[in-house]
Amino acid sequence: MTAHVLILCTHNSARSVLAEGMLGHWARRLGRDVQAHSAGSAPSGRVNPLALAVLQRAGVDTAGFHSKSWDAFATADAPRMRVVITVCDSAAGEACPVWPGSPVRVHWGYPDPSSVQGDEATRMQAFELTRQAIGYRMLQLLALPIDSLSDDELRAALAAIAQA
């Protein structure tokens, strides 16, 4: 059975998109039945082009990536999420919708690469470093037996990843 993972950030334009891309990429490469999704509480309506660029450089297929509201995943016909991960502090502090299936929630905060000032190379480096950090945690998530862990065991394992 497919394990669905929803990654949230306020605008769904950078960090959550990087996480969706890396989790989906690694899941396919490792043959894991995990489906990545991303959304935002106040979606910007556009994905940051630098997020797409660093994902594409890493070999991630970004076709179809777009900024969307978390409301799309709170409907009765939405996939039942196993895990919901917030990747920005503001989204972690917001009152989230009720997710079908009562997924395990965890916060893995990352600095916003969109806020880095400087030339194109400096900004691109910020996105690449964020992509790498997120990609590493997504590999750790995929190493877990997601389907066989209880909610408490999964919550503890995900919290441990956040502390590593």
C-alpha positions, 0 to 999 in steps of 0.5 A: 500500500502506498505511503503518502507523505505531505510536505508543508510550507507557507507558500509552497514555492521553495522548501516544500517543493524541494522536499517533494522533489527529493522524496519522490526522486529517492522513492522511485530510485530505491523502489519504495512505494512512497508518494510525495506531495507538497502544499502551502497554507498560503500558496504563492501560485508559483514555484521558485525557478531556483528550486526547479533549477537545482532539482533538475540539476540533481536529475529530478523530474519537475514536470507538473510541480506547482504551488497549491493549497493544503486544502486540496489534501484535506478533502474526503477524496484526498489520499490518506497521508501517513506523514505530514512534515512542515519544513518552515517554522511559520507553517509549523505554528499554523492551525492545520486542517484535519487530515484524513487518516490522522497522519503522523506530524513532524517539523523539520525546519530549514532556513528559507533559501529564497531569503538569501541575498546576493548574485545568482551564484550565491542564491543558487548555492543556498537552494542547492545546500537546502536541497542537499539537506532535505534530500538527506533527511528524505533518504533517512525517512525512506530507510524506515519501515513506514508501513510497519511502525506504529504511529508512536514509533514513526513519530519518534523515528521522525523526531530522531531524524530531525535531531540528527 
